[in-house]
Amino acid sequence: MPEGGIGDPRVDAALQRLDSLDELPVSEHVEQYDALHRTLQDALATIDEG
């Protein structure tokens, strides 16, 4: 992630969660990727509102 984030707090938080994947069991990775995907979809769906 770029220093200081990308500028959208939702996306920045989602990307930070990716940094912690190494600390989770592999069995929990899919759930994390699904949550990230939903967050990014929501951010894209509302991109013109900001």
mmCIF entry with sequence, helices, sheets and N, C-alpha, C, O atoms, coordinates in Angstrom:
data_MODEL
# 
_entry.id   MODEL 
# 
_entity.id                         1 
_entity.type                       polymer 
_entity.pdbx_number_of_molecules   1 
# 
_entity_poly.entity_id                      1 
_entity_poly.type                           'polypeptide(L)' 
_entity_poly.nstd_linkage                   no 
_entity_poly.nstd_monomer                   no 
_entity_poly.pdbx_seq_one_letter_code       MPEGGIGDPRVDAALQRLDSLDELPVSEHVEQYDALHRTLQDALATIDEG 
_entity_poly.pdbx_seq_one_letter_code_can   MPEGGIGDPRVDAALQRLDSLDELPVSEHVEQYDALHRTLQDALATIDEG 
_entity_poly.pdbx_strand_id                 A 
# 
loop_
_entity_poly_seq.entity_id 
_entity_poly_seq.num 
_entity_poly_seq.mon_id 
_entity_poly_seq.hetero 
1 1  MET n 
1 2  PRO n 
1 3  GLU n 
1 4  GLY n 
1 5  GLY n 
1 6  ILE n 
1 7  GLY n 
1 8  ASP n 
1 9  PRO n 
1 10 ARG n 
1 11 VAL n 
1 12 ASP n 
1 13 ALA n 
1 14 ALA n 
1 15 LEU n 
1 16 GLN n 
1 17 ARG n 
1 18 LEU n 
1 19 ASP n 
1 20 SER n 
1 21 LEU n 
1 22 ASP n 
1 23 GLU n 
1 24 LEU n 
1 25 PRO n 
1 26 VAL n 
1 27 SER n 
1 28 GLU n 
1 29 HIS n 
1 30 VAL n 
1 31 GLU n 
1 32 GLN n 
1 33 TYR n 
1 34 ASP n 
1 35 ALA n 
1 36 LEU n 
1 37 HIS n 
1 38 ARG n 
1 39 THR n 
1 40 LEU n 
1 41 GLN n 
1 42 ASP n 
1 43 ALA n 
1 44 LEU n 
1 45 ALA n 
1 46 THR n 
1 47 ILE n 
1 48 ASP n 
1 49 GLU n 
1 50 GLY n 
# 
_struct_asym.id          A 
_struct_asym.entity_id   1 
# 
loop_
_struct_conf.conf_type_id 
_struct_conf.id 
_struct_conf.pdbx_PDB_helix_id 
_struct_conf.beg_label_comp_id 
_struct_conf.beg_label_asym_id 
_struct_conf.beg_label_seq_id 
_struct_conf.pdbx_beg_PDB_ins_code 
_struct_conf.end_label_comp_id 
_struct_conf.end_label_asym_id 
_struct_conf.end_label_seq_id 
_struct_conf.pdbx_end_PDB_ins_code 
_struct_conf.beg_auth_comp_id 
_struct_conf.beg_auth_asym_id 
_struct_conf.beg_auth_seq_id 
_struct_conf.end_auth_comp_id 
_struct_conf.end_auth_asym_id 
_struct_conf.end_auth_seq_id 
_struct_conf.pdbx_PDB_helix_class 
_struct_conf.details 
_struct_conf.pdbx_PDB_helix_length 
HELX_P HELX_P1 AA1 PRO A 9  ? ASP A 19 ? PRO A 9  ASP A 19 1 ? 11 
HELX_P HELX_P2 AA2 LEU A 21 ? GLU A 23 ? LEU A 21 GLU A 23 5 ? 3  
HELX_P HELX_P3 AA3 VAL A 26 ? GLU A 28 ? VAL A 26 GLU A 28 5 ? 3  
HELX_P HELX_P4 AA4 HIS A 29 ? ALA A 45 ? HIS A 29 ALA A 45 1 ? 17 
HELX_P HELX_P5 AA5 ILE A 47 ? GLU A 49 ? ILE A 47 GLU A 49 5 ? 3  
# 
_struct_conf_type.id          HELX_P 
_struct_conf_type.criteria    ? 
_struct_conf_type.reference   ? 
# 
loop_
_atom_site.group_PDB 
_atom_site.id 
_atom_site.type_symbol 
_atom_site.label_atom_id 
_atom_site.label_alt_id 
_atom_site.label_comp_id 
_atom_site.label_asym_id 
_atom_site.label_entity_id 
_atom_site.label_seq_id 
_atom_site.pdbx_PDB_ins_code 
_atom_site.Cartn_x 
_atom_site.Cartn_y 
_atom_site.Cartn_z 
_atom_site.occupancy 
_atom_site.B_iso_or_equiv 
_atom_site.pdbx_formal_charge 
_atom_site.auth_seq_id 
_atom_site.auth_comp_id 
_atom_site.auth_asym_id 
_atom_site.auth_atom_id 
_atom_site.pdbx_PDB_model_num 
ATOM 1   N N  . MET A 1 1  ? 0.857   -1.165  0.000  1.00 0.00 ? 1  MET A N  1 
ATOM 2   C CA . MET A 1 1  ? 0.000   0.000   0.000  1.00 0.00 ? 1  MET A CA 1 
ATOM 3   C C  . MET A 1 1  ? 0.906   1.232   0.000  1.00 0.00 ? 1  MET A C  1 
ATOM 4   O O  . MET A 1 1  ? 1.924   1.262   0.692  1.00 0.00 ? 1  MET A O  1 
ATOM 5   N N  . PRO A 1 2  ? 0.532   2.241   -0.775 1.00 0.00 ? 2  PRO A N  1 
ATOM 6   C CA . PRO A 1 2  ? 1.325   3.465   -0.790 1.00 0.00 ? 2  PRO A CA 1 
ATOM 7   C C  . PRO A 1 2  ? 1.382   4.107   0.601  1.00 0.00 ? 2  PRO A C  1 
ATOM 8   O O  . PRO A 1 2  ? 0.438   4.010   1.385  1.00 0.00 ? 2  PRO A O  1 
ATOM 9   N N  . GLU A 1 3  ? 2.495   4.756   0.882  1.00 0.00 ? 3  GLU A N  1 
ATOM 10  C CA . GLU A 1 3  ? 2.628   5.447   2.167  1.00 0.00 ? 3  GLU A CA 1 
ATOM 11  C C  . GLU A 1 3  ? 1.504   6.470   2.312  1.00 0.00 ? 3  GLU A C  1 
ATOM 12  O O  . GLU A 1 3  ? 1.267   7.266   1.402  1.00 0.00 ? 3  GLU A O  1 
ATOM 13  N N  . GLY A 1 4  ? 0.821   6.454   3.435  1.00 0.00 ? 4  GLY A N  1 
ATOM 14  C CA . GLY A 1 4  ? -0.289  7.363   3.652  1.00 0.00 ? 4  GLY A CA 1 
ATOM 15  C C  . GLY A 1 4  ? -1.607  6.835   3.116  1.00 0.00 ? 4  GLY A C  1 
ATOM 16  O O  . GLY A 1 4  ? -2.634  7.502   3.244  1.00 0.00 ? 4  GLY A O  1 
ATOM 17  N N  . GLY A 1 5  ? -1.599  5.643   2.515  1.00 0.00 ? 5  GLY A N  1 
ATOM 18  C CA . GLY A 1 5  ? -2.827  5.049   1.999  1.00 0.00 ? 5  GLY A CA 1 
ATOM 19  C C  . GLY A 1 5  ? -3.160  5.559   0.615  1.00 0.00 ? 5  GLY A C  1 
ATOM 20  O O  . GLY A 1 5  ? -2.384  6.284   -0.009 1.00 0.00 ? 5  GLY A O  1 
ATOM 21  N N  . ILE A 1 6  ? -4.325  5.164   0.154  1.00 0.00 ? 6  ILE A N  1 
ATOM 22  C CA . ILE A 1 6  ? -4.746  5.576   -1.183 1.00 0.00 ? 6  ILE A CA 1 
ATOM 23  C C  . ILE A 1 6  ? -5.737  6.716   -1.149 1.00 0.00 ? 6  ILE A C  1 
ATOM 24  O O  . ILE A 1 6  ? -6.056  7.303   -2.183 1.00 0.00 ? 6  ILE A O  1 
ATOM 25  N N  . GLY A 1 7  ? -6.231  7.036   0.051  1.00 0.00 ? 7  GLY A N  1 
ATOM 26  C CA . GLY A 1 7  ? -7.108  8.184   0.179  1.00 0.00 ? 7  GLY A CA 1 
ATOM 27  C C  . GLY A 1 7  ? -8.554  7.871   0.519  1.00 0.00 ? 7  GLY A C  1 
ATOM 28  O O  . GLY A 1 7  ? -9.289  8.757   0.954  1.00 0.00 ? 7  GLY A O  1 
ATOM 29  N N  . ASP A 1 8  ? -8.971  6.642   0.332  1.00 0.00 ? 8  ASP A N  1 
ATOM 30  C CA . ASP A 1 8  ? -10.321 6.247   0.725  1.00 0.00 ? 8  ASP A CA 1 
ATOM 31  C C  . ASP A 1 8  ? -10.182 5.417   1.997  1.00 0.00 ? 8  ASP A C  1 
ATOM 32  O O  . ASP A 1 8  ? -9.580  4.344   1.971  1.00 0.00 ? 8  ASP A O  1 
ATOM 33  N N  . PRO A 1 9  ? -10.730 5.899   3.106  1.00 0.00 ? 9  PRO A N  1 
ATOM 34  C CA . PRO A 1 9  ? -10.535 5.202   4.383  1.00 0.00 ? 9  PRO A CA 1 
ATOM 35  C C  . PRO A 1 9  ? -11.043 3.756   4.379  1.00 0.00 ? 9  PRO A C  1 
ATOM 36  O O  . PRO A 1 9  ? -10.464 2.900   5.047  1.00 0.00 ? 9  PRO A O  1 
ATOM 37  N N  . ARG A 1 10 ? -12.113 3.477   3.638  1.00 0.00 ? 10 ARG A N  1 
ATOM 38  C CA . ARG A 1 10 ? -12.627 2.104   3.571  1.00 0.00 ? 10 ARG A CA 1 
ATOM 39  C C  . ARG A 1 10 ? -11.614 1.192   2.897  1.00 0.00 ? 10 ARG A C  1 
ATOM 40  O O  . ARG A 1 10 ? -11.351 0.084   3.364  1.00 0.00 ? 10 ARG A O  1 
ATOM 41  N N  . VAL A 1 11 ? -11.055 1.664   1.807  1.00 0.00 ? 11 VAL A N  1 
ATOM 42  C CA . VAL A 1 11 ? -10.091 0.858   1.059  1.00 0.00 ? 11 VAL A CA 1 
ATOM 43  C C  . VAL A 1 11 ? -8.787  0.728   1.843  1.00 0.00 ? 11 VAL A C  1 
ATOM 44  O O  . VAL A 1 11 ? -8.191  -0.348  1.889  1.00 0.00 ? 11 VAL A O  1 
ATOM 45  N N  . ASP A 1 12 ? -8.350  1.820   2.455  1.00 0.00 ? 12 ASP A N  1 
ATOM 46  C CA . ASP A 1 12 ? -7.128  1.764   3.256  1.00 0.00 ? 12 ASP A CA 1 
ATOM 47  C C  . ASP A 1 12 ? -7.254  0.736   4.381  1.00 0.00 ? 12 ASP A C  1 
ATOM 48  O O  . ASP A 1 12 ? -6.327  -0.037  4.624  1.00 0.00 ? 12 ASP A O  1 
ATOM 49  N N  . ALA A 1 13 ? -8.405  0.725   5.070  1.00 0.00 ? 13 ALA A N  1 
ATOM 50  C CA . ALA A 1 13 ? -8.619  -0.230  6.163  1.00 0.00 ? 13 ALA A CA 1 
ATOM 51  C C  . ALA A 1 13 ? -8.633  -1.661  5.635  1.00 0.00 ? 13 ALA A C  1 
ATOM 52  O O  . ALA A 1 13 ? -8.085  -2.565  6.265  1.00 0.00 ? 13 ALA A O  1 
ATOM 53  N N  . ALA A 1 14 ? -9.256  -1.863  4.483  1.00 0.00 ? 14 ALA A N  1 
ATOM 54  C CA . ALA A 1 14 ? -9.308  -3.204  3.890  1.00 0.00 ? 14 ALA A CA 1 
ATOM 55  C C  . ALA A 1 14 ? -7.906  -3.678  3.522  1.00 0.00 ? 14 ALA A C  1 
ATOM 56  O O  . ALA A 1 14 ? -7.561  -4.837  3.752  1.00 0.00 ? 14 ALA A O  1 
ATOM 57  N N  . LEU A 1 15 ? -7.113  -2.804  2.963  1.00 0.00 ? 15 LEU A N  1 
ATOM 58  C CA . LEU A 1 15 ? -5.752  -3.183  2.583  1.00 0.00 ? 15 LEU A CA 1 
ATOM 59  C C  . LEU A 1 15 ? -4.882  -3.467  3.805  1.00 0.00 ? 15 LEU A C  1 
ATOM 60  O O  . LEU A 1 15 ? -4.003  -4.327  3.761  1.00 0.00 ? 15 LEU A O  1 
ATOM 61  N N  . GLN A 1 16 ? -5.126  -2.753  4.878  1.00 0.00 ? 16 GLN A N  1 
ATOM 62  C CA . GLN A 1 16 ? -4.380  -3.018  6.113  1.00 0.00 ? 16 GLN A CA 1 
ATOM 63  C C  . GLN A 1 16 ? -4.705  -4.407  6.654  1.00 0.00 ? 16 GLN A C  1 
ATOM 64  O O  . GLN A 1 16 ? -3.841  -5.079  7.217  1.00 0.00 ? 16 GLN A O  1 
ATOM 65  N N  . ARG A 1 17 ? -5.959  -4.833  6.480  1.00 0.00 ? 17 ARG A N  1 
ATOM 66  C CA . ARG A 1 17 ? -6.315  -6.180  6.930  1.00 0.00 ? 17 ARG A CA 1 
ATOM 67  C C  . ARG A 1 17 ? -5.537  -7.243  6.155  1.00 0.00 ? 17 ARG A C  1 
ATOM 68  O O  . ARG A 1 17 ? -5.229  -8.309  6.689  1.00 0.00 ? 17 ARG A O  1 
ATOM 69  N N  . LEU A 1 18 ? -5.224  -6.947  4.898  1.00 0.00 ? 18 LEU A N  1 
ATOM 70  C CA . LEU A 1 18 ? -4.423  -7.901  4.126  1.00 0.00 ? 18 LEU A CA 1 
ATOM 71  C C  . LEU A 1 18 ? -3.039  -8.082  4.733  1.00 0.00 ? 18 LEU A C  1 
ATOM 72  O O  . LEU A 1 18 ? -2.463  -9.168  4.676  1.00 0.00 ? 18 LEU A O  1 
ATOM 73  N N  . ASP A 1 19 ? -2.513  -7.014  5.313  1.00 0.00 ? 19 ASP A N  1 
ATOM 74  C CA . ASP A 1 19 ? -1.186  -7.096  5.924  1.00 0.00 ? 19 ASP A CA 1 
ATOM 75  C C  . ASP A 1 19 ? -1.152  -8.089  7.085  1.00 0.00 ? 19 ASP A C  1 
ATOM 76  O O  . ASP A 1 19 ? -0.088  -8.606  7.427  1.00 0.00 ? 19 ASP A O  1 
ATOM 77  N N  . SER A 1 20 ? -2.300  -8.356  7.690  1.00 0.00 ? 20 SER A N  1 
ATOM 78  C CA . SER A 1 20 ? -2.330  -9.252  8.846  1.00 0.00 ? 20 SER A CA 1 
ATOM 79  C C  . SER A 1 20 ? -2.661  -10.698 8.475  1.00 0.00 ? 20 SER A C  1 
ATOM 80  O O  . SER A 1 20 ? -2.808  -11.541 9.360  1.00 0.00 ? 20 SER A O  1 
ATOM 81  N N  . LEU A 1 21 ? -2.780  -10.993 7.190  1.00 0.00 ? 21 LEU A N  1 
ATOM 82  C CA . LEU A 1 21 ? -3.114  -12.362 6.773  1.00 0.00 ? 21 LEU A CA 1 
ATOM 83  C C  . LEU A 1 21 ? -2.093  -13.383 7.253  1.00 0.00 ? 21 LEU A C  1 
ATOM 84  O O  . LEU A 1 21 ? -2.456  -14.515 7.571  1.00 0.00 ? 21 LEU A O  1 
ATOM 85  N N  . ASP A 1 22 ? -0.833  -13.002 7.308  1.00 0.00 ? 22 ASP A N  1 
ATOM 86  C CA . ASP A 1 22 ? 0.205   -13.938 7.742  1.00 0.00 ? 22 ASP A CA 1 
ATOM 87  C C  . ASP A 1 22 ? -0.029  -14.427 9.160  1.00 0.00 ? 22 ASP A C  1 
ATOM 88  O O  . ASP A 1 22 ? 0.435   -15.504 9.533  1.00 0.00 ? 22 ASP A O  1 
ATOM 89  N N  . GLU A 1 23 ? -0.743  -13.646 9.950  1.00 0.00 ? 23 GLU A N  1 
ATOM 90  C CA . GLU A 1 23 ? -0.988  -14.004 11.348 1.00 0.00 ? 23 GLU A CA 1 
ATOM 91  C C  . GLU A 1 23 ? -2.191  -14.933 11.496 1.00 0.00 ? 23 GLU A C  1 
ATOM 92  O O  . GLU A 1 23 ? -2.406  -15.494 12.570 1.00 0.00 ? 23 GLU A O  1 
ATOM 93  N N  . LEU A 1 24 ? -2.969  -15.100 10.443 1.00 0.00 ? 24 LEU A N  1 
ATOM 94  C CA . LEU A 1 24 ? -4.178  -15.920 10.503 1.00 0.00 ? 24 LEU A CA 1 
ATOM 95  C C  . LEU A 1 24 ? -3.934  -17.295 9.904  1.00 0.00 ? 24 LEU A C  1 
ATOM 96  O O  . LEU A 1 24 ? -3.077  -17.458 9.035  1.00 0.00 ? 24 LEU A O  1 
ATOM 97  N N  . PRO A 1 25 ? -4.688  -18.280 10.371 1.00 0.00 ? 25 PRO A N  1 
ATOM 98  C CA . PRO A 1 25 ? -4.599  -19.592 9.730  1.00 0.00 ? 25 PRO A CA 1 
ATOM 99  C C  . PRO A 1 25 ? -5.085  -19.497 8.281  1.00 0.00 ? 25 PRO A C  1 
ATOM 100 O O  . PRO A 1 25 ? -5.959  -18.690 7.965  1.00 0.00 ? 25 PRO A O  1 
ATOM 101 N N  . VAL A 1 26 ? -4.528  -20.301 7.432  1.00 0.00 ? 26 VAL A N  1 
ATOM 102 C CA . VAL A 1 26 ? -4.895  -20.292 6.012  1.00 0.00 ? 26 VAL A CA 1 
ATOM 103 C C  . VAL A 1 26 ? -6.400  -20.520 5.849  1.00 0.00 ? 26 VAL A C  1 
ATOM 104 O O  . VAL A 1 26 ? -7.007  -19.993 4.917  1.00 0.00 ? 26 VAL A O  1 
ATOM 105 N N  . SER A 1 27 ? -6.992  -21.282 6.729  1.00 0.00 ? 27 SER A N  1 
ATOM 106 C CA . SER A 1 27 ? -8.423  -21.568 6.628  1.00 0.00 ? 27 SER A CA 1 
ATOM 107 C C  . SER A 1 27 ? -9.282  -20.312 6.766  1.00 0.00 ? 27 SER A C  1 
ATOM 108 O O  . SER A 1 27 ? -10.453 -20.328 6.385  1.00 0.00 ? 27 SER A O  1 
ATOM 109 N N  . GLU A 1 28 ? -8.728  -19.234 7.300  1.00 0.00 ? 28 GLU A N  1 
ATOM 110 C CA . GLU A 1 28 ? -9.468  -17.984 7.455  1.00 0.00 ? 28 GLU A CA 1 
ATOM 111 C C  . GLU A 1 28 ? -9.200  -16.981 6.329  1.00 0.00 ? 28 GLU A C  1 
ATOM 112 O O  . GLU A 1 28 ? -9.828  -15.923 6.285  1.00 0.00 ? 28 GLU A O  1 
ATOM 113 N N  . HIS A 1 29 ? -8.297  -17.293 5.440  1.00 0.00 ? 29 HIS A N  1 
ATOM 114 C CA . HIS A 1 29 ? -7.937  -16.365 4.372  1.00 0.00 ? 29 HIS A CA 1 
ATOM 115 C C  . HIS A 1 29 ? -9.100  -16.089 3.424  1.00 0.00 ? 29 HIS A C  1 
ATOM 116 O O  . HIS A 1 29 ? -9.310  -14.942 3.027  1.00 0.00 ? 29 HIS A O  1 
ATOM 117 N N  . VAL A 1 30 ? -9.852  -17.111 3.057  1.00 0.00 ? 30 VAL A N  1 
ATOM 118 C CA . VAL A 1 30 ? -10.952 -16.922 2.114  1.00 0.00 ? 30 VAL A CA 1 
ATOM 119 C C  . VAL A 1 30 ? -11.954 -15.922 2.676  1.00 0.00 ? 30 VAL A C  1 
ATOM 120 O O  . VAL A 1 30 ? -12.432 -15.051 1.950  1.00 0.00 ? 30 VAL A O  1 
ATOM 121 N N  . GLU A 1 31 ? -12.272 -16.036 3.940  1.00 0.00 ? 31 GLU A N  1 
ATOM 122 C CA . GLU A 1 31 ? -13.206 -15.096 4.571  1.00 0.00 ? 31 GLU A CA 1 
ATOM 123 C C  . GLU A 1 31 ? -12.674 -13.664 4.496  1.00 0.00 ? 31 GLU A C  1 
ATOM 124 O O  . GLU A 1 31 ? -13.434 -12.729 4.250  1.00 0.00 ? 31 GLU A O  1 
ATOM 125 N N  . GLN A 1 32 ? -11.376 -13.498 4.707  1.00 0.00 ? 32 GLN A N  1 
ATOM 126 C CA . GLN A 1 32 ? -10.774 -12.171 4.634  1.00 0.00 ? 32 GLN A CA 1 
ATOM 127 C C  . GLN A 1 32 ? -10.804 -11.621 3.209  1.00 0.00 ? 32 GLN A C  1 
ATOM 128 O O  . GLN A 1 32 ? -11.090 -10.442 3.000  1.00 0.00 ? 32 GLN A O  1 
ATOM 129 N N  . TYR A 1 33 ? -10.509 -12.476 2.235  1.00 0.00 ? 33 TYR A N  1 
ATOM 130 C CA . TYR A 1 33 ? -10.553 -12.038 0.835  1.00 0.00 ? 33 TYR A CA 1 
ATOM 131 C C  . TYR A 1 33 ? -11.973 -11.676 0.418  1.00 0.00 ? 33 TYR A C  1 
ATOM 132 O O  . TYR A 1 33 ? -12.178 -10.708 -0.315 1.00 0.00 ? 33 TYR A O  1 
ATOM 133 N N  . ASP A 1 34 ? -12.952 -12.444 0.880  1.00 0.00 ? 34 ASP A N  1 
ATOM 134 C CA . ASP A 1 34 ? -14.353 -12.124 0.578  1.00 0.00 ? 34 ASP A CA 1 
ATOM 135 C C  . ASP A 1 34 ? -14.743 -10.770 1.158  1.00 0.00 ? 34 ASP A C  1 
ATOM 136 O O  . ASP A 1 34 ? -15.409 -9.976  0.493  1.00 0.00 ? 34 ASP A O  1 
ATOM 137 N N  . ALA A 1 35 ? -14.332 -10.505 2.390  1.00 0.00 ? 35 ALA A N  1 
ATOM 138 C CA . ALA A 1 35 ? -14.638 -9.225  3.027  1.00 0.00 ? 35 ALA A CA 1 
ATOM 139 C C  . ALA A 1 35 ? -13.966 -8.083  2.273  1.00 0.00 ? 35 ALA A C  1 
ATOM 140 O O  . ALA A 1 35 ? -14.572 -7.030  2.078  1.00 0.00 ? 35 ALA A O  1 
ATOM 141 N N  . LEU A 1 36 ? -12.732 -8.280  1.852  1.00 0.00 ? 36 LEU A N  1 
ATOM 142 C CA . LEU A 1 36 ? -12.024 -7.265  1.077  1.00 0.00 ? 36 LEU A CA 1 
ATOM 143 C C  . LEU A 1 36 ? -12.744 -7.001  -0.240 1.00 0.00 ? 36 LEU A C  1 
ATOM 144 O O  . LEU A 1 36 ? -12.910 -5.852  -0.649 1.00 0.00 ? 36 LEU A O  1 
ATOM 145 N N  . HIS A 1 37 ? -13.163 -8.061  -0.891 1.00 0.00 ? 37 HIS A N  1 
ATOM 146 C CA . HIS A 1 37 ? -13.869 -7.926  -2.161 1.00 0.00 ? 37 HIS A CA 1 
ATOM 147 C C  . HIS A 1 37 ? -15.155 -7.117  -1.991 1.00 0.00 ? 37 HIS A C  1 
ATOM 148 O O  . HIS A 1 37 ? -15.442 -6.234  -2.799 1.00 0.00 ? 37 HIS A O  1 
ATOM 149 N N  . ARG A 1 38 ? -15.928 -7.415  -0.945 1.00 0.00 ? 38 ARG A N  1 
ATOM 150 C CA . ARG A 1 38 ? -17.160 -6.661  -0.680 1.00 0.00 ? 38 ARG A CA 1 
ATOM 151 C C  . ARG A 1 38 ? -16.858 -5.185  -0.415 1.00 0.00 ? 38 ARG A C  1 
ATOM 152 O O  . ARG A 1 38 ? -17.561 -4.304  -0.909 1.00 0.00 ? 38 ARG A O  1 
ATOM 153 N N  . THR A 1 39 ? -15.820 -4.925  0.358  1.00 0.00 ? 39 THR A N  1 
ATOM 154 C CA . THR A 1 39 ? -15.446 -3.543  0.664  1.00 0.00 ? 39 THR A CA 1 
ATOM 155 C C  . THR A 1 39 ? -15.079 -2.785  -0.599 1.00 0.00 ? 39 THR A C  1 
ATOM 156 O O  . THR A 1 39 ? -15.507 -1.648  -0.792 1.00 0.00 ? 39 THR A O  1 
ATOM 157 N N  . LEU A 1 40 ? -14.283 -3.413  -1.463 1.00 0.00 ? 40 LEU A N  1 
ATOM 158 C CA . LEU A 1 40 ? -13.879 -2.757  -2.701 1.00 0.00 ? 40 LEU A CA 1 
ATOM 159 C C  . LEU A 1 40 ? -15.063 -2.550  -3.640 1.00 0.00 ? 40 LEU A C  1 
ATOM 160 O O  . LEU A 1 40 ? -15.151 -1.520  -4.309 1.00 0.00 ? 40 LEU A O  1 
ATOM 161 N N  . GLN A 1 41 ? -15.969 -3.517  -3.693 1.00 0.00 ? 41 GLN A N  1 
ATOM 162 C CA . GLN A 1 41 ? -17.166 -3.347  -4.514 1.00 0.00 ? 41 GLN A CA 1 
ATOM 163 C C  . GLN A 1 41 ? -18.008 -2.179  -4.006 1.00 0.00 ? 41 GLN A C  1 
ATOM 164 O O  . GLN A 1 41 ? -18.489 -1.368  -4.797 1.00 0.00 ? 41 GLN A O  1 
ATOM 165 N N  . ASP A 1 42 ? -18.186 -2.094  -2.694 1.00 0.00 ? 42 ASP A N  1 
ATOM 166 C CA . ASP A 1 42 ? -18.962 -0.986  -2.114 1.00 0.00 ? 42 ASP A CA 1 
ATOM 167 C C  . ASP A 1 42 ? -18.305 0.357   -2.417 1.00 0.00 ? 42 ASP A C  1 
ATOM 168 O O  . ASP A 1 42 ? -18.985 1.327   -2.753 1.00 0.00 ? 42 ASP A O  1 
ATOM 169 N N  . ALA A 1 43 ? -16.981 0.407   -2.296 1.00 0.00 ? 43 ALA A N  1 
ATOM 170 C CA . ALA A 1 43 ? -16.270 1.648   -2.572 1.00 0.00 ? 43 ALA A CA 1 
ATOM 171 C C  . ALA A 1 43 ? -16.427 2.058   -4.037 1.00 0.00 ? 43 ALA A C  1 
ATOM 172 O O  . ALA A 1 43 ? -16.643 3.232   -4.338 1.00 0.00 ? 43 ALA A O  1 
ATOM 173 N N  . LEU A 1 44 ? -16.320 1.102   -4.932 1.00 0.00 ? 44 LEU A N  1 
ATOM 174 C CA . LEU A 1 44 ? -16.480 1.404   -6.355 1.00 0.00 ? 44 LEU A CA 1 
ATOM 175 C C  . LEU A 1 44 ? -17.911 1.829   -6.696 1.00 0.00 ? 44 LEU A C  1 
ATOM 176 O O  . LEU A 1 44 ? -18.124 2.708   -7.531 1.00 0.00 ? 44 LEU A O  1 
ATOM 177 N N  . ALA A 1 45 ? -18.875 1.204   -6.047 1.00 0.00 ? 45 ALA A N  1 
ATOM 178 C CA . ALA A 1 45 ? -20.277 1.519   -6.317 1.00 0.00 ? 45 ALA A CA 1 
ATOM 179 C C  . ALA A 1 45 ? -20.629 2.932   -5.886 1.00 0.00 ? 45 ALA A C  1 
ATOM 180 O O  . ALA A 1 45 ? -21.574 3.522   -6.409 1.00 0.00 ? 45 ALA A O  1 
ATOM 181 N N  . THR A 1 46 ? -19.880 3.479   -4.941 1.00 0.00 ? 46 THR A N  1 
ATOM 182 C CA . THR A 1 46 ? -20.195 4.819   -4.433 1.00 0.00 ? 46 THR A CA 1 
ATOM 183 C C  . THR A 1 46 ? -19.129 5.853   -4.821 1.00 0.00 ? 46 THR A C  1 
ATOM 184 O O  . THR A 1 46 ? -19.097 6.949   -4.260 1.00 0.00 ? 46 THR A O  1 
ATOM 185 N N  . ILE A 1 47 ? -18.277 5.514   -5.759 1.00 0.00 ? 47 ILE A N  1 
ATOM 186 C CA . ILE A 1 47 ? -17.153 6.384   -6.111 1.00 0.00 ? 47 ILE A CA 1 
ATOM 187 C C  . ILE A 1 47 ? -17.602 7.759   -6.619 1.00 0.00 ? 47 ILE A C  1 
ATOM 188 O O  . ILE A 1 47 ? -16.920 8.757   -6.384 1.00 0.00 ? 47 ILE A O  1 
ATOM 189 N N  . ASP A 1 48 ? -18.717 7.815   -7.296 1.00 0.00 ? 48 ASP A N  1 
ATOM 190 C CA . ASP A 1 48 ? -19.200 9.086   -7.839 1.00 0.00 ? 48 ASP A CA 1 
ATOM 191 C C  . ASP A 1 48 ? -19.946 9.930   -6.818 1.00 0.00 ? 48 ASP A C  1 
ATOM 192 O O  . ASP A 1 48 ? -20.267 11.088  -7.085 1.00 0.00 ? 48 ASP A O  1 
ATOM 193 N N  . GLU A 1 49 ? -20.223 9.360   -5.654 1.00 0.00 ? 49 GLU A N  1 
ATOM 194 C CA . GLU A 1 49 ? -20.931 10.084  -4.615 1.00 0.00 ? 49 GLU A CA 1 
ATOM 195 C C  . GLU A 1 49 ? -20.021 11.006  -3.821 1.00 0.00 ? 49 GLU A C  1 
ATOM 196 O O  . GLU A 1 49 ? -20.491 11.919  -3.143 1.00 0.00 ? 49 GLU A O  1 
ATOM 197 N N  . GLY A 1 50 ? -18.704 10.764  -3.908 1.00 0.00 ? 50 GLY A N  1 
ATOM 198 C CA . GLY A 1 50 ? -17.763 11.514  -3.090 1.00 0.00 ? 50 GLY A CA 1 
ATOM 199 C C  . GLY A 1 50 ? -17.236 12.682  -3.722 1.00 0.00 ? 50 GLY A C  1 
ATOM 200 O O  . GLY A 1 50 ? -16.429 13.395  -3.125 1.00 0.00 ? 50 GLY A O  1 
# 
